[in-house]
Amino acid sequence: MKQILILYAVVFASFTSLAGTECQPLTSASFDFSLKTTTCYQSSFHAKSVKRNIGFNVLIPRGYSTSNDPMPYAVFLHGRGGDRNHITSIDGVNILDQDIRDGGAPFLIFAPNGGNHYWMNAAISKEKWGDMVTKDLIEYIEKNFHVIKNDPCKRALFGISMGGNGVLQLALNNPDVFCTGFAISPVFRTPKEIWTPSAPADSDLPKEDYDSYGTGKDYEARSARNLCEKRKKDTGTCLPYKNFRLIIGNSDPMLGETPDTRTFIEDLAKMHSEFEIGIKNCTKAEICGAHKDCNSHSASYWKCQLPEVMTWLSAQLKK
């Protein structure tokens, strides 16, 4: 149990120790011109599903203008301990801008705050954090931004760690919302790794996981593995995505400390040979030379992989 607690601390540090690109307040005047460079804005919207205002960042690419054609967009799901600034903390603004300058198709990225709720409709509190993304956020985006509307294949979902889990779980529970998904360093938990009221008083497991997953049938309705197996039995295939990738570094401690992370990823790779799923290491000498954790559950790994993630998302959204 103490090893798991240490892992939680490491993950939290990865999300909180980096300084992100400062995002400007979003105003109606922000879009009265064509942006000459990719820019991060911050704002909030009221989410009926969780009965509160949700802060978000939006990365708006160069060339965005209401006088131009509407653009596709992606939703980014942060990890445990993170928030809307996670995408900017790993240089998302500059990486998206560079991809567009290199010829990639432009798209917007929306990064909402999701707390530590695993991006799911909670079993215990009944707060609908999954619906916040798939219903409230999508509705808000398509009502207020110059994006392509009502087309799942012009929307993408990507995320890191807890957010990588959300990329699978949200699609499995909402198969008609997104065509494209990219999971980075996802974490998958078994019931043994989730705190319950019967746990020992000195248990190190975080109680918020129980609020999200619950136990028994509640857990099964929220576990990506269980949802995958049910869908495969019903339809013959696990993932509903048209385009999908999953990557994780070979030194990621979650591969050993949360056993289903490794086994479920291996099972997904066997079930979906048409997708790239599995170990993918950082090979950039300038990153690995400075960061020994460049293939771990770390900001250096995610920053290393983000340029390829952006390029791939751009290519799928352009189709």
Phi and psi in degrees as GROMACS dihedral restraints (atoms count N, CA, C in turn):
[ dihedral_restraints ]
;  ai    aj    ak    al  type     phi  dphi    fc
    3     4     5     6     1   -64.3    20    10
    4     5     6     7     1   -32.9    20    10
    6     7     8     9     1   -63.0    20    10
    7     8     9    10     1   -40.4    20    10
    9    10    11    12     1   -64.9    20    10
   10    11    12    13     1   -41.0    20    10
   12    13    14    15     1   -61.1    20    10
   13    14    15    16     1   -41.5    20    10
   15    16    17    18     1   -61.4    20    10
   16    17    18    19     1   -41.9    20    10
   18    19    20    21     1   -60.7    20    10
   19    20    21    22     1   -42.8    20    10
   21    22    23    24     1   -59.3    20    10
   22    23    24    25     1   -40.8    20    10
   24    25    26    27     1   -65.3    20    10
   25    26    27    28     1   -40.4    20    10
   27    28    29    30     1   -63.9    20    10
   28    29    30    31     1   -45.2    20    10
   30    31    32    33     1   -62.3    20    10
   31    32    33    34     1   -45.4    20    10
   33    34    35    36     1   -60.0    20    10
   34    35    36    37     1   -41.4    20    10
   36    37    38    39     1   -63.2    20    10
   37    38    39    40     1   -37.4    20    10
   39    40    41    42     1   -61.0    20    10
   40    41    42    43     1   -33.9    20    10
   42    43    44    45     1   -86.3    20    10
   43    44    45    46     1   -19.2    20    10
   45    46    47    48     1  -112.5    20    10
   46    47    48    49     1    -9.4    20    10
   48    49    50    51     1   -91.5    20    10
   49    50    51    52     1    -9.7    20    10
   51    52    53    54     1   -96.1    20    10
   52    53    54    55     1   141.4    20    10
   54    55    56    57     1   -86.0    20    10
   55    56    57    58     1   127.4    20    10
   57    58    59    60     1   -97.0    20    10
   58    59    60    61     1   165.9    20    10
   60    61    62    63     1   -62.4    20    10
   61    62    63    64     1   131.6    20    10
   63    64    65    66     1   -68.9    20    10
   64    65    66    67     1   132.7    20    10
   66    67    68    69     1  -102.0    20    10
   67    68    69    70     1   139.4    20    10
   69    70    71    72     1   -82.8    20    10
   70    71    72    73     1   149.7    20    10
   72    73    74    75     1   -61.6    20    10
   73    74    75    76     1   139.0    20    10
   75    76    77    78     1   -86.3    20    10
   76    77    78    79     1   123.6    20    10
   78    79    80    81     1  -128.9    20    10
   79    80    81    82     1   165.2    20    10
   81    82    83    84     1   -62.9    20    10
   82    83    84    85     1   -25.7    20    10
   84    85    86    87     1   -76.3    20    10
   85    86    87    88     1   -11.4    20    10
   87    88    89    90     1   -62.7    20    10
   88    89    90    91     1   -25.4    20    10
   90    91    92    93     1  -113.9    20    10
   91    92    93    94     1    22.2    20    10
   93    94    95    96     1   -83.6    20    10
   94    95    96    97     1     7.7    20    10
   96    97    98    99     1  -148.3    20    10
   97    98    99   100     1   166.3    20    10
   99   100   101   102     1   -86.4    20    10
  100   101   102   103     1   123.2    20    10
  102   103   104   105     1   -66.2    20    10
  103   104   105   106     1   133.1    20    10
  105   106   107   108     1   -90.7    20    10
  106   107   108   109     1   -13.9    20    10
  108   109   110   111     1  -149.3    20    10
  109   110   111   112     1   155.5    20    10
  111   112   113   114     1   -64.6    20    10
  112   113   114   115     1   132.1    20    10
  114   115   116   117     1  -133.6    20    10
  115   116   117   118     1   143.2    20    10
  117   118   119   120     1   -99.8    20    10
  118   119   120   121     1   130.3    20    10
  120   121   122   123     1  -120.4    20    10
  121   122   123   124     1   156.4    20    10
  123   124   125   126     1  -125.6    20    10
  124   125   126   127     1   144.1    20    10
  126   127   128   129     1  -160.7    20    10
  127   128   129   130     1  -166.4    20    10
  129   130   131   132     1  -151.5    20    10
  130   131   132   133     1   162.9    20    10
  132   133   134   135     1  -144.0    20    10
  133   134   135   136     1   159.4    20    10
  135   136   137   138     1   -89.3    20    10
  136   137   138   139     1   122.2    20    10
  138   139   140   141     1  -101.8    20    10
  139   140   141   142     1   112.7    20    10
  141   142   143   144     1   -62.1    20    10
  142   143   144   145     1   -33.4    20    10
  144   145   146   147     1   -65.8    20    10
  145   146   147   148     1   -27.9    20    10
  147   148   149   150     1  -118.0    20    10
  148   149   150   151     1     3.3    20    10
  150   151   152   153     1    56.2    20    10
  151   152   153   154     1    46.6    20    10
  153   154   155   156     1  -162.4    20    10
  154   155   156   157     1   167.6    20    10
  156   157   158   159     1   -81.2    20    10
  157   158   159   160     1   137.8    20    10
  159   160   161   162     1  -115.2    20    10
  160   161   162   163     1   121.8    20    10
  162   163   164   165     1   -75.6    20    10
  163   164   165   166     1   147.5    20    10
  165   166   167   168     1  -149.5    20    10
  166   167   168   169     1   154.9    20    10
  168   169   170   171     1  -106.1    20    10
  169   170   171   172     1   147.9    20    10
  171   172   173   174     1  -130.8    20    10
  172   173   174   175     1   126.6    20    10
  174   175   176   177     1   -93.6    20    10
  175   176   177   178     1   112.8    20    10
  177   178   179   180     1  -106.0    20    10
  178   179   180   181     1   122.7    20    10
  180   181   182   183     1   -77.8    20    10
  181   182   183   184     1   158.0    20    10
  183   184   185   186     1   -54.1    20    10
  184   185   186   187     1   140.6    20    10
  186   187   188   189     1    92.4    20    10
  187   188   189   190     1    -8.5    20    10
  189   190   191   192     1   -65.9    20    10
  190   191   192   193     1   129.5    20    10
  192   193   194   195     1  -163.6    20    10
  193   194   195   196     1   144.1    20    10
  195   196   197   198     1   -67.1    20    10
  196   197   198   199     1   -14.2    20    10
  198   199   200   201     1   -87.7    20    10
  199   200   201   202     1    -8.9    20    10
  201   202   203   204     1   -97.9    20    10
  202   203   204   205     1   176.7    20    10
  204   205   206   207     1   -64.2    20    10
  205   206   207   208     1   147.3    20    10
  207   208   209   210     1   -63.3    20    10
  208   209   210   211     1   151.9    20    10
  210   211   212   213     1  -109.4    20    10
  211   212   213   214     1   156.9    20    10
  213   214   215   216     1   -73.9    20    10
  214   215   216   217     1   174.0    20    10
  216   217   218   219     1  -151.6    20    10
  217   218   219   220     1   162.3    20    10
  219   220   221   222     1  -127.5    20    10
  220   221   222   223     1   151.6    20    10
  222   223   224   225     1  -111.2    20    10
  223   224   225   226     1   128.7    20    10
  225   226   227   228     1  -105.3    20    10
  226   227   228   229     1   130.5    20    10
  228   229   230   231     1  -107.4    20    10
  229   230   231   232     1   117.9    20    10
  231   232   233   234     1   -76.4    20    10
  232   233   234   235     1   171.8    20    10
  234   235   236   237     1   -94.8    20    10
  235   236   237   238     1   178.2    20    10
  237   238   239   240     1   -57.0    20    10
  238   239   240   241     1   135.0    20    10
  240   241   242   243     1    81.6    20    10
  241   242   243   244     1    -5.8    20    10
  243   244   245   246     1   -95.7    20    10
  244   245   246   247     1  -174.8    20    10
  246   247   248   249     1  -155.8    20    10
  247   248   249   250     1  -162.9    20    10
  249   250   251   252     1   -61.5    20    10
  250   251   252   253     1   -19.0    20    10
  252   253   254   255     1   -83.7    20    10
  253   254   255   256     1    -3.0    20    10
  255   256   257   258     1   -57.5    20    10
  256   257   258   259     1   -44.1    20    10
  258   259   260   261     1   -66.2    20    10
  259   260   261   262     1   -35.9    20    10
  261   262   263   264     1   -77.4    20    10
  262   263   264   265     1   -28.1    20    10
  264   265   266   267     1   -67.0    20    10
  265   266   267   268     1   -21.0    20    10
  267   268   269   270     1  -107.1    20    10
  268   269   270   271     1    28.9    20    10
  270   271   272   273     1    70.7    20    10
  271   272   273   274     1    31.8    20    10
  273   274   275   276     1   -60.0    20    10
  274   275   276   277     1   -36.0    20    10
  276   277   278   279     1   -63.9    20    10
  277   278   279   280     1   -51.6    20    10
  279   280   281   282     1   -67.4    20    10
  280   281   282   283     1   -35.6    20    10
  282   283   284   285     1   -68.8    20    10
  283   284   285   286     1   -42.0    20    10
  285   286   287   288     1   -64.0    20    10
  286   287   288   289     1   -42.8    20    10
  288   289   290   291     1   -63.0    20    10
  289   290   291   292     1   -41.9    20    10
  291   292   293   294     1   -64.7    20    10
  292   293   294   295     1   -38.9    20    10
  294   295   296   297     1   -61.4    20    10
  295   296   297   298     1   -40.7    20    10
  297   298   299   300     1   -67.9    20    10
  298   299   300   301     1   -42.0    20    10
  300   301   302   303     1   -64.3    20    10
  301   302   303   304     1   -25.9    20    10
  303   304   305   306     1   -85.1    20    10
  304   305   306   307     1     3.3    20    10
  306   307   308   309     1   109.5    20    10
  307   308   309   310     1    -0.5    20    10
  309   310   311   312     1   -69.6    20    10
  310   311   312   313     1   151.1    20    10
  312   313   314   315     1   -71.8    20    10
  313   314   315   316     1   133.4    20    10
  315   316   317   318     1   -72.8    20    10
  316   317   318   319     1   147.5    20    10
  318   319   320   321     1  -153.7    20    10
  319   320   321   322     1   156.2    20    10
  321   322   323   324     1   -88.8    20    10
  322   323   324   325     1   153.4    20    10
  324   325   326   327     1  -125.9    20    10
  325   326   327   328     1   125.0    20    10
  327   328   329   330     1  -108.9    20    10
  328   329   330   331     1   128.2    20    10
  330   331   332   333     1  -124.6    20    10
  331   332   333   334     1    97.2    20    10
  333   334   335   336     1   -85.2    20    10
  334   335   336   337     1   158.0    20    10
  336   337   338   339     1   -75.0    20    10
  337   338   339   340     1   131.5    20    10
  339   340   341   342     1  -127.6    20    10
  340   341   342   343     1     5.7    20    10
  342   343   344   345     1    58.7    20    10
  343   344   345   346     1  -148.9    20    10
  345   346   347   348     1  -111.2    20    10
  346   347   348   349     1    39.7    20    10
  348   349   350   351     1   -97.1    20    10
  349   350   351   352     1     9.4    20    10
  351   352   353   354     1    60.1    20    10
  352   353   354   355     1    20.2    20    10
  354   355   356   357     1    54.8    20    10
  355   356   357   358     1    37.1    20    10
  357   358   359   360     1  -133.3    20    10
  358   359   360   361     1   159.5    20    10
  360   361   362   363     1   -70.8    20    10
  361   362   363   364     1   113.5    20    10
  363   364   365   366     1   -65.8    20    10
  364   365   366   367     1   138.2    20    10
  366   367   368   369     1   -72.3    20    10
  367   368   369   370     1   -38.0    20    10
  369   370   371   372     1   -95.7    20    10
  370   371   372   373     1   -54.7    20    10
  372   373   374   375     1   -75.1    20    10
  373   374   375   376     1   -19.6    20    10
  375   376   377   378     1    70.0    20    10
  376   377   378   379     1     9.9    20    10
  378   379   380   381     1   -71.7    20    10
  379   380   381   382     1   132.2    20    10
  381   382   383   384     1   -97.6    20    10
  382   383   384   385     1    77.0    20    10
  384   385   386   387     1   -74.1    20    10
  385   386   387   388     1   -24.2    20    10
  387   388   389   390     1   -69.1    20    10
  388   389   390   391     1   -46.7    20    10
  390   391   392   393     1   -64.2    20    10
  391   392   393   394     1   -29.3    20    10
  393   394   395   396     1   -55.6    20    10
  394   395   396   397     1   -39.2    20    10
  396   397   398   399     1   -80.3    20    10
  397   398   399   400     1   -54.7    20    10
  399   400   401   402     1   -77.1    20    10
  400   401   402   403     1   -17.8    20    10
  402   403   404   405     1  -115.7    20    10
  403   404   405   406     1   -65.4    20    10
  405   406   407   408     1   -64.2    20    10
  406   407   408   409     1   -49.8    20    10
  408   409   410   411     1   -65.3    20    10
  409   410   411   412     1   -45.4    20    10
  411   412   413   414     1   -59.7    20    10
  412   413   414   415     1   -45.2    20    10
  414   415   416   417     1   -60.8    20    10
  415   416   417   418     1   -43.8    20    10
  417   418   419   420     1   -64.4    20    10
  418   419   420   421     1   -45.7    20    10
  420   421   422   423     1   -59.2    20    10
  421   422   423   424     1   -50.1    20    10
  423   424   425   426     1   -75.2    20    10
  424   425   426   427     1   -13.9    20    10
  426   427   428   429     1   -88.7    20    10
  427   428   429   430     1   -29.9    20    10
  429   430   431   432     1  -113.8    20    10
  430   431   432   433     1    -9.8    20    10
  432   433   434   435     1  -123.4    20    10
  433   434   435   436     1   155.9    20    10
  435   436   437   438     1   -84.2    20    10
  436   437   438   439     1    73.8    20    10
  438   439   440   441     1  -122.4    20    10
  439   440   441   442     1   163.9    20    10
  441   442   443   444     1   -70.4    20    10
  442   443   444   445     1   129.0    20    10
  444   445   446   447     1  -104.6    20    10
  445   446   447   448     1   151.1    20    10
  447   448   449   450     1    58.1    20    10
  448   449   450   451     1    32.4    20    10
  450   451   452   453     1  -133.4    20    10
  451   452   453   454     1   100.2    20    10
  453   454   455   456     1   -56.1    20    10
  454   455   456   457     1   -27.6    20    10
  456   457   458   459     1   -83.3    20    10
  457   458   459   460     1    -0.1    20    10
  459   460   461   462     1  -109.8    20    10
  460   461   462   463     1    17.1    20    10
  462   463   464   465     1  -125.7    20    10
  463   464   465   466     1   143.0    20    10
  465   466   467   468     1  -130.7    20    10
  466   467   468   469     1   156.2    20    10
  468   469   470   471     1  -126.9    20    10
  469   470   471   472     1   126.2    20    10
  471   472   473   474     1  -142.8    20    10
  472   473   474   475     1   154.6    20    10
  474   475   476   477     1  -167.3    20    10
  475   476   477   478     1   167.7    20    10
  477   478   479   480     1  -122.2    20    10
  478   479   480   481     1   135.6    20    10
  480   481   482   483     1    60.3    20    10
  481   482   483   484     1  -116.1    20    10
  483   484   485   486     1   -54.5    20    10
  484   485   486   487     1   -37.0    20    10
  486   487   488   489     1   -68.4    20    10
  487   488   489   490     1   -30.7    20    10
  489   490   491   492     1   -65.8    20    10
  490   491   492   493     1   -38.7    20    10
  492   493   494   495     1   -59.8    20    10
  493   494   495   496     1   -43.9    20    10
  495   496   497   498     1   -60.6    20    10
  496   497   498   499     1   -32.5    20    10
  498   499   500   501     1   -59.5    20    10
  499   500   501   502     1   -38.8    20    10
  501   502   503   504     1   -79.9    20    10
  502   503   504   505     1   -50.3    20    10
  504   505   506   507     1   -61.4    20    10
  505   506   507   508     1   -43.3    20    10
  507   508   509   510     1   -65.7    20    10
  508   509   510   511     1   -39.8    20    10
  510   511   512   513     1   -68.1    20    10
  511   512   513   514     1   -39.4    20    10
  513   514   515   516     1   -67.2    20    10
  514   515   516   517     1   -31.9    20    10
  516   517   518   519     1   -87.2    20    10
  517   518   519   520     1   -16.6    20    10
  519   520   521   522     1  -139.7    20    10
  520   521   522   523     1    69.5    20    10
  522   523   524   525     1   -67.7    20    10
  523   524   525   526     1   -11.6    20    10
  525   526   527   528     1  -105.2    20    10
  526   527   528   529     1     9.9    20    10
  528   529   530   531     1   -93.8    20    10
  529   530   531   532     1   -41.6    20    10
  531   532   533   534     1  -127.4    20    10
  532   533   534   535     1   137.3    20    10
  534   535   536   537     1   -88.2    20    10
  535   536   537   538     1   -25.6    20    10
  537   538   539   540     1  -124.5    20    10
  538   539   540   541     1   134.9    20    10
  540   541   542   543     1  -142.2    20    10
  541   542   543   544     1   145.8    20    10
  543   544   545   546     1  -137.9    20    10
  544   545   546   547     1   113.1    20    10
  546   547   548   549     1  -102.2    20    10
  547   548   549   550     1   125.6    20    10
  549   550   551   552     1  -115.4    20    10
  550   551   552   553     1   123.0    20    10
  552   553   554   555     1    48.3    20    10
  553   554   555   556     1    49.7    20    10
  555   556   557   558     1   -69.3    20    10
  556   557   558   559     1   154.4    20    10
  558   559   560   561     1  -122.6    20    10
  559   560   561   562     1   128.5    20    10
  561   562   563   564     1  -121.4    20    10
  562   563   564   565     1   129.4    20    10
  564   565   566   567     1  -112.5    20    10
  565   566   567   568     1   143.5    20    10
  567   568   569   570     1   -91.8    20    10
  568   569   570   571     1   166.1    20    10
  570   571   572   573     1   -56.1    20    10
  571   572   573   574     1   -30.1    20    10
  573   574   575   576     1   -66.1    20    10
  574   575   576   577     1   -20.3    20    10
  576   577   578   579     1   -98.9    20    10
  577   578   579   580     1    13.9    20    10
  579   580   581   582     1  -120.2    20    10
  580   581   582   583     1   126.8    20    10
  582   583   584   585     1   -60.3    20    10
  583   584   585   586     1   142.6    20    10
  585   586   587   588     1  -133.6    20    10
  586   587   588   589     1   163.8    20    10
  588   589   590   591     1   -59.4    20    10
  589   590   591   592     1   -20.0    20    10
  591   592   593   594     1   -89.4    20    10
  592   593   594   595     1     3.3    20    10
  594   595   596   597     1   -67.9    20    10
  595   596   597   598     1   153.6    20    10
  597   598   599   600     1   -56.5    20    10
  598   599   600   601     1   151.8    20    10
  600   601   602   603     1   -60.3    20    10
  601   602   603   604     1   -28.7    20    10
  603   604   605   606     1   -95.7    20    10
  604   605   606   607     1    17.4    20    10
  606   607   608   609     1   -60.3    20    10
  607   608   609   610     1   136.5    20    10
  609   610   611   612     1   -90.3    20    10
  610   611   612   613     1    -5.1    20    10
  612   613   614   615     1   -71.2    20    10
  613   614   615   616     1   137.3    20    10
  615   616   617   618     1   -69.8    20    10
  616   617   618   619     1   133.6    20    10
  618   619   620   621     1   -70.5    20    10
  619   620   621   622     1   -22.5    20    10
  621   622   623   624     1   -66.0    20    10
  622   623   624   625     1   -23.3    20    10
  624   625   626   627     1   -65.8    20    10
  625   626   627   628     1   -36.6    20    10
  627   628   629   630     1   -65.0    20    10
  628   629   630   631     1   -40.4    20    10
  630   631   632   633     1   -59.3    20    10
  631   632   633   634     1   -37.8    20    10
  633   634   635   636     1   -76.5    20    10
  634   635   636   637     1   -52.8    20    10
  636   637   638   639     1   -86.3    20    10
  637   638   639   640     1   -39.2    20    10
  639   640   641   642     1    68.2    20    10
  640   641   642   643     1  -156.5    20    10
  642   643   644   645     1  -134.4    20    10
  643   644   645   646     1   171.2    20    10
  645   646   647   648     1    57.8    20    10
  646   647   648   649     1  -129.1    20    10
  648   649   650   651     1   -65.3    20    10
  649   650   651   652     1   -30.6    20    10
  651   652   653   654     1   -61.6    20    10
  652   653   654   655     1   -46.1    20    10
  654   655   656   657     1   -60.7    20    10
  655   656   657   658     1   -46.1    20    10
  657   658   659   660     1   -60.7    20    10
  658   659   660   661     1   -32.8    20    10
  660   661   662   663     1   -76.8    20    10
  661   662   663   664     1    -6.1    20    10
  663   664   665   666     1  -124.8    20    10
  664   665   666   667     1   -11.8    20    10
  666   667   668   669     1   -77.9    20    10
  667   668   669   670     1   124.9    20    10
  669   670   671   672     1   -58.2    20    10
  670   671   672   673     1   -40.5    20    10
  672   673   674   675     1   -62.1    20    10
  673   674   675   676     1   -49.2    20    10
  675   676   677   678     1   -63.2    20    10
  676   677   678   679     1   -40.3    20    10
  678   679   680   681     1   -64.4    20    10
  679   680   681   682     1   -39.4    20    10
  681   682   683   684     1   -62.7    20    10
  682   683   684   685     1   -48.2    20    10
  684   685   686   687     1   -64.2    20    10
  685   686   687   688     1   -37.7    20    10
  687   688   689   690     1   -66.2    20    10
  688   689   690   691     1   -43.9    20    10
  690   691   692   693     1   -66.6    20    10
  691   692   693   694     1   -37.8    20    10
  693   694   695   696     1   -63.5    20    10
  694   695   696   697     1   -38.7    20    10
  696   697   698   699     1   -66.4    20    10
  697   698   699   700     1   -37.3    20    10
  699   700   701   702     1   -81.6    20    10
  700   701   702   703     1   -36.8    20    10
  702   703   704   705     1  -118.9    20    10
  703   704   705   706     1   -13.1    20    10
  705   706   707   708     1    91.5    20    10
  706   707   708   709     1    -4.2    20    10
  708   709   710   711     1  -142.0    20    10
  709   710   711   712     1   152.6    20    10
  711   712   713   714     1   -84.9    20    10
  712   713   714   715     1   -68.0    20    10
  714   715   716   717     1   -81.4    20    10
  715   716   717   718     1   137.3    20    10
  717   718   719   720     1   -85.8    20    10
  718   719   720   721     1    -3.6    20    10
  720   721   722   723     1   -69.3    20    10
  721   722   723   724     1   145.4    20    10
  723   724   725   726     1   -82.0    20    10
  724   725   726   727     1   -35.7    20    10
  726   727   728   729     1  -130.2    20    10
  727   728   729   730     1   130.1    20    10
  729   730   731   732     1  -154.4    20    10
  730   731   732   733     1   143.2    20    10
  732   733   734   735     1  -141.4    20    10
  733   734   735   736     1   152.5    20    10
  735   736   737   738     1  -142.7    20    10
  736   737   738   739     1   127.1    20    10
  738   739   740   741     1  -132.9    20    10
  739   740   741   742     1   152.1    20    10
  741   742   743   744     1  -155.9    20    10
  742   743   744   745     1   143.4    20    10
  744   745   746   747     1   -74.8    20    10
  745   746   747   748     1   149.4    20    10
  747   748   749   750     1   -72.3    20    10
  748   749   750   751     1   -11.5    20    10
  750   751   752   753     1  -102.8    20    10
  751   752   753   754     1    10.5    20    10
  753   754   755   756     1   -64.6    20    10
  754   755   756   757     1   119.8    20    10
  756   757   758   759     1   -64.0    20    10
  757   758   759   760     1   -21.3    20    10
  759   760   761   762     1   -64.6    20    10
  760   761   762   763     1   -22.3    20    10
  762   763   764   765     1   -64.1    20    10
  763   764   765   766     1   -24.5    20    10
  765   766   767   768     1  -108.4    20    10
  766   767   768   769     1   -38.7    20    10
  768   769   770   771     1   -81.6    20    10
  769   770   771   772     1   -24.2    20    10
  771   772   773   774     1  -119.0    20    10
  772   773   774   775     1    87.1    20    10
  774   775   776   777     1   -53.6    20    10
  775   776   777   778     1   -33.2    20    10
  777   778   779   780     1   -73.1    20    10
  778   779   780   781     1   -15.2    20    10
  780   781   782   783     1   -59.9    20    10
  781   782   783   784     1   -50.1    20    10
  783   784   785   786     1   -67.4    20    10
  784   785   786   787     1   -48.6    20    10
  786   787   788   789     1   -68.5    20    10
  787   788   789   790     1   -37.9    20    10
  789   790   791   792     1   -69.2    20    10
  790   791   792   793     1   -39.1    20    10
  792   793   794   795     1   -62.2    20    10
  793   794   795   796     1   -43.5    20    10
  795   796   797   798     1   -62.9    20    10
  796   797   798   799     1   -40.1    20    10
  798   799   800   801     1   -66.5    20    10
  799   800   801   802     1   -40.0    20    10
  801   802   803   804     1   -61.8    20    10
  802   803   804   805     1   -40.7    20    10
  804   805   806   807     1   -62.0    20    10
  805   806   807   808     1   -37.2    20    10
  807   808   809   810     1   -71.1    20    10
  808   809   810   811     1   -38.9    20    10
  810   811   812   813     1   -73.3    20    10
  811   812   813   814     1   -28.3    20    10
  813   814   815   816     1  -129.3    20    10
  814   815   816   817     1    72.6    20    10
  816   817   818   819     1   -67.8    20    10
  817   818   819   820     1   -14.9    20    10
  819   820   821   822     1   -76.0    20    10
  820   821   822   823     1   -14.1    20    10
  822   823   824   825     1  -110.0    20    10
  823   824   825   826     1   153.5    20    10
  825   826   827   828     1   -83.9    20    10
  826   827   828   829     1   111.0    20    10
  828   829   830   831     1  -136.5    20    10
  829   830   831   832     1   123.3    20    10
  831   832   833   834     1   143.8    20    10
  832   833   834   835     1  -159.2    20    10
  834   835   836   837     1   -67.4    20    10
  835   836   837   838     1   130.4    20    10
  837   838   839   840     1  -143.9    20    10
  838   839   840   841     1   114.5    20    10
  840   841   842   843     1   -92.7    20    10
  841   842   843   844     1   156.2    20    10
  843   844   845   846     1   -75.8    20    10
  844   845   846   847     1   130.0    20    10
  846   847   848   849     1  -118.0    20    10
  847   848   849   850     1    14.1    20    10
  849   850   851   852     1   -85.9    20    10
  850   851   852   853     1   115.3    20    10
  852   853   854   855     1   -61.5    20    10
  853   854   855   856     1   -34.9    20    10
  855   856   857   858     1   -67.5    20    10
  856   857   858   859     1   -25.6    20    10
  858   859   860   861     1   -88.7    20    10
  859   860   861   862     1   -50.2    20    10
  861   862   863   864     1   -69.2    20    10
  862   863   864   865     1   -26.0    20    10
  864   865   866   867     1   -67.9    20    10
  865   866   867   868     1   -30.1    20    10
  867   868   869   870     1   -97.6    20    10
  868   869   870   871     1   -17.8    20    10
  870   871   872   873     1  -134.2    20    10
  871   872   873   874     1   109.7    20    10
  873   874   875   876     1   -67.4    20    10
  874   875   876   877     1   -18.1    20    10
  876   877   878   879     1   -95.2    20    10
  877   878   879   880     1    26.2    20    10
  879   880   881   882     1   -67.1    20    10
  880   881   882   883     1   -11.4    20    10
  882   883   884   885     1  -123.0    20    10
  883   884   885   886     1    25.8    20    10
  885   886   887   888     1  -103.5    20    10
  886   887   888   889     1  -163.5    20    10
  888   889   890   891     1   -88.7    20    10
  889   890   891   892     1    73.8    20    10
  891   892   893   894     1  -144.0    20    10
  892   893   894   895     1   159.5    20    10
  894   895   896   897     1   -62.5    20    10
  895   896   897   898     1   -33.8    20    10
  897   898   899   900     1   -64.7    20    10
  898   899   900   901     1   -38.2    20    10
  900   901   902   903     1   -65.6    20    10
  901   902   903   904     1   -45.8    20    10
  903   904   905   906     1   -66.9    20    10
  904   905   906   907     1   -39.5    20    10
  906   907   908   909     1   -66.0    20    10
  907   908   909   910     1   -36.4    20    10
  909   910   911   912     1   -62.9    20    10
  910   911   912   913     1   -41.2    20    10
  912   913   914   915     1   -85.1    20    10
  913   914   915   916     1   -18.0    20    10
  915   916   917   918     1   -60.5    20    10
  916   917   918   919     1   -37.6    20    10
  918   919   920   921     1   -57.9    20    10
  919   920   921   922     1   -42.1    20    10
  921   922   923   924     1   -68.4    20    10
  922   923   924   925     1   -36.0    20    10
  924   925   926   927     1   -61.4    20    10
  925   926   927   928     1   -46.7    20    10
  927   928   929   930     1   -61.5    20    10
  928   929   930   931     1   -44.4    20    10
  930   931   932   933     1   -62.7    20    10
  931   932   933   934     1   -41.9    20    10
  933   934   935   936     1   -67.4    20    10
  934   935   936   937     1   -44.9    20    10
  936   937   938   939     1   -60.1    20    10
  937   938   939   940     1   -43.5    20    10
  939   940   941   942     1   -58.1    20    10
  940   941   942   943     1   -43.4    20    10
  942   943   944   945     1   -65.3    20    10
  943   944   945   946     1   -39.2    20    10
  945   946   947   948     1   -70.7    20    10
  946   947   948   949     1   -40.4    20    10
  948   949   950   951     1   -72.1    20    10
  949   950   951   952     1   -19.2    20    10
  951   952   953   954     1   -79.7    20    10
  952   953   954   955     1   -21.0    20    10
